[in-house]
Amino acid sequence: MRDGMRDKLPPKVRAKLDELRRDYENLVSTYPPDTVPRWTRAWFFIRAYKIDAIVTAPFIYGLIIPIVLLDAFMTVYQHICFRVYRVPLVRRGDFVVMDRAKLAYLTPLQKINCVYCEYANGVLGYAQEVAGRTEHFWCPIRHAKQPRVVHQHYAQFIGYGDDADFKGKFMAQREACRACKDPCGEK
């Protein structure tokens, strides 16, 4: 734990951390150097966060179902609709990057957590790009109030309330959407 952070913890939490550290060091001392089983680090990681993990795990990992469904539906959606309207497909592999499980210094539990997070964030980024291209094709108009987060195509959209030659600008946006190449929107 970083210097100074430990001092800010309540005394009971500091005592528990000290106890866990002593237990871990006692267990590790029974093994020759560089032969500590990987499960020992995972066990102490789980033990240190047991109550929090038990309470929050169903809420955290329960999201995997809608995330997998979003992934499947976005993939089917774009393969059908984008092909019909000649909008370039989004390459899912550019967003869903799964490589952290290869890191040798992570415990098995940390690897599971990393796989979950990189998949979830990758799918959400992928979905944002599919939705962004959809908006670029069907409704390329900026909002009256600037959203906090926008996709990469938003800056090219027609200004809110800009009705001068709207039809021409709208058709130009559609052609720009069809012409984009990966990574779409970058010059």
N, C-alpha and C positions, 0 to 999 in steps of 0.2 A: 504494500500500500504506500502511496506517495507520502513524503514527509509533510506533516501538518494536517493531512486528511484524517489520520488515525486519531489525533487529539480532539477533533471535532465530533467524534462519535460518542454516544452515551457510554458510561462506564460498563454497563452490562454487555453491550455489543463488543467493546474492546476486550473484555474478559473472555467472551465466547471466541473471538478471533484468536486470542492468545492460546486458548485451550486447543482449538483446531490446529494451530501452527505447531504446538508441542506434540500433539497426537501424530500429525503428519511427519514431523521430524523423527519421532521415535520409530515409526513404521519404516521410513526410508532408511534409517540407520541400520536396519536389519539386512539390507541388500548391499551387495558390492557396488561400488561407484559405477554409474552409467548402466545399471541393470534394473532400475526401479520400474516395476510394471506400469503400463499406461493406465490401467484401471485405478491405480491408487490416486492419481491426480483427479480423475473423474469422480471417484467416490468422495473425496474431500470437497470437490467443487459442489457436488449435489448436497452433501451434508451441511455445508456452510449456508446454502440458500434454500434449504428444505421447505420451510413453511411458505416462503414467497413463491417458490416453484410449484408447489402443490396447489396453491390457491390460484395462481395466474395461468398455469399451463393449459387448462382447458380453453381459456379465452384466447390465448396466443395461438396455440396449435389448431384450435377449432376453425380458424380462418383459412386453413389449408384447403378446405372443401370449396368455399366460394372462389378462392384464388385459382384452383385447378379448373373450376367451371369457367371462370373468366378467360383463362388461357385457351381453353378448348373453344369457347364460343367466339372469341375474337379471331382465332385462327380460321374457323369455318366461315365466319362473316366476311373476312377480307378475301378469302379464296373464292367466294362466290361473287360478292358485290364488287370488289375492286376489279376483277376480271371483266365483269359486264360493262363497267364504266371506264375501263382502261386506265385505272389508277394504279401506279406501281405498288407491288406488294411490299410489306414491311418484313425485313428479315428478322425473324424471332431470335436467332442466335446472336444478333448484334446487341440484344437487350438482356437476354437470359444467359448470363455467363456463370458457369458453375465450376469454380476452381479452388475455392478455399479449403475443401476437404483434403486436398493434397498437402496441406501444411503440416509437417511432422510435429511441430511443437504444440499443436492443439490437442486437447483431450477429446475422447470420443463424443462426449456431450457437447463440447464447444463446436466440434465439426458438424454435428446434427443441427445445432442452432445456426451456424453459418450457412449451411445448405438451405435451411428454411428461409433465412433472411435474403440470401442472394436470389433464390427462386422468386420469392414474393416481390421483392423490389424490381427484379428483372421483368416479371409479368406485368407489373403496374406501369413500368416504363414503356413496355411493348404496347400495352393497351392505350396509353396516352398517345403514342405515335399513330396507332391505327385510328383512334378517335380524332387526332389532329388532321390526318389526311382526309378523313371523312368530312370534317368541318371545312377544310380548305376547298373541297370539291362542292359541297352543298350549301354552305352558309359562310363565305369568307368575309364577314363583317365584324369589325371590332366592337367591343362593348362600350357603352357610355361610361361605365366605371371600369378602370383597368383591373383585371383579376391579379391576384398576388403571384400566381404561377401560370405561365402560358407555354404552349408548345412552340416549337421552332418556326412554325409557319405563320404564327399570329401577326408578327410585325409586317408581313406583306399584305394583310387583309385590308379591305376597303374601310375607310373611316366611318364611324358611327354617324348617321345622318347625312352622309355624302351621297346625295341623290343625283348629282350631275353625271350623266351618262352611266347610270348604274348598270344597265343591261350590258353595255360594252365592257365595263370593268369586271362585272360578274363573269362573263364569258372568258375574258382574259385570265382571270383567276383559275377557272376550270382548266384551261389549256396549260397554265403554269403547273397546276397540280399533276396533270397527266405527264408533263415533261420532266418532272423531278426524278433524279437518280439518287441512289444511296451513296452517301448519306444525304437524304432529301433536304433541300433548303440551304445547303452549304454551297458557297461559290467556289 
